[in-house]
C-alpha cells in the first residue's frame, strides 16, 4: 500500500512539473514572437524611410509578413496554434509605412495566448511610429474575432 501511495505521489509531482514546464515554454514563446514582430515593424519602418517606398506589415490569421507593394512577402513570422492576434486599428489588419515614418493611425496589436492567460501589447505611435511592447495578463474571456 505504501508503494502505491509513493508511486501516485511521484506521478502527480512529475505531472505538475511538466505542466509548469510547458507554461514556461509557452510564455517564452509568446515573448519571443512579440519581440520578433516588434523588431520586424521597426525594420520595416526603417527600410521605408531609407528607400522612400511604401511597405506594409500584414497580420494574417496565424502569421505576420512584410511586403513591399504587391511583391511577394519578404519575411514571415508564424504563430503557435494557441496564439492569436487582435488588432485595434481603424482600418484593417495591415500596417502601412511610407517613407515619412507615418502609419496613418495609432495602432495597437495584441498577441494573445489564452492557454496561459497572457498577452503582449505592441503599440505604434501616430506621429513618431515608435514601437512599444508591454506584457500583461489577459483578462478578456470573450472569443477573439478576426
Secondary structure, DSSP 4 states (H G I P E B T S, - for coil): -HHHHHHHHHHHHHHHHHHHHHHHHHHHHHHHHHHHHHHHHHHHHHHHHHH---EEEEE-SSEEEEEETTSPPSEEEEPPTTEEEEE--SS-SEEEE-TTS--SS-EEEEEEETTTTEEEEEEE-TTT--EEEEEEE----SPPP-
